[in-house]
Amino acid sequence: MSNALLEAMSMGLPVIATAVSGTVDIVSDRIDGLLIRPDSAEELAQAMTTIIQDSDLAQKLGQQARQKMVAEFSMESVARQYSELYQQLRSR
């Protein structure tokens, strides 16, 4: 997965990404980004046009992306996830 994708989302930018392994685990189509088919220049052009023409959607996607990054990938969140995992492993 691209660090650029994660960095853009953490900055609250609307993202357009190809629907491939890894990316689909991070980006939820039309919720926190736009997913397109790989090798589809037409879909890419349409997604770019959508982001440019629909500023409300672009803002919503960016805000949702930022919220997801904070909730799931911030240092505090990752530390909590590791702590929970260690507790589960320790109790076995």
N, C-alpha and C positions, 0 to 999 in steps of 0.2 A: 504494500500500500504506500501511497505517496505521502511523504511528510508535508508537501505543499498543500495537500487536501486538508490535513489535520490543522495546519497552521492557518489556512484561510478560514476554516470553520471556527477556530478559536478566536479569530479576530472579528467574527460576526459578519463575514462576507458571504453572499450567496454563492454556492458552488454548483458547477455542472461537472458531472463525472460519468465515466462509462460504467455500466452495470456488469462488473466483473468481480471475481472472487476477492474478498477483502473489502472492497469498496461498498458492496451491498450490505455488509455487516455494519457499516458506519453511516452511510447516507440512506435516509428514508425518502423515497421519491415524493416530491411536492410537499414534504413536511419540513425537512431541513436542507434540502438541495434538490437538484434535478438530475435524474439518471437517464442516460441515453444508451443506445446499443453501440457496442464497439464498431468501429469502421463505418459509422453512419454520419457522413458530413451533413446530410440533410437534417438529421435530428439535432446535431450540434448547432447548426445555423438557426433552427427553430427555437432551441433552448436559449441561445444568446439573444435572439430577438425578443423572446418572452421576458427575460430578465431586464432588458433595456426598456421595453415598453410598459411593463407592469411594475412600477416602483413599489407599490404596496406589497406585492408578492416578493419582490427582491428583499425588501426590508424584513418581512415575516420569515423568509427562509434564513436570512442571516442571523436574526435573533434566535430562532429555534436551533440553528447550528451552534451558536455560542453557548446556549443553555445546555445542549447535549455535551459539548466538550467540557464544560465546568462540572456537570453532574457525573460524567463517566470517566473523564481523563485528567482532571486536575490532580495535583500532587496529593491533596487531602483525600480525594476519592480513591485514587489508586492505592494509597497507604491503607485506607480502610478496607478495601477489597483484599489486599494481601493479609491484613490482620485477621479478617474473617476466615480466609482460606487456611491460615496457620492454625487458628483455633479449631477448625473442623478437622484438620489433619492430626492435631494433638489429641483430640478426643477419641480417636479411633483406637 
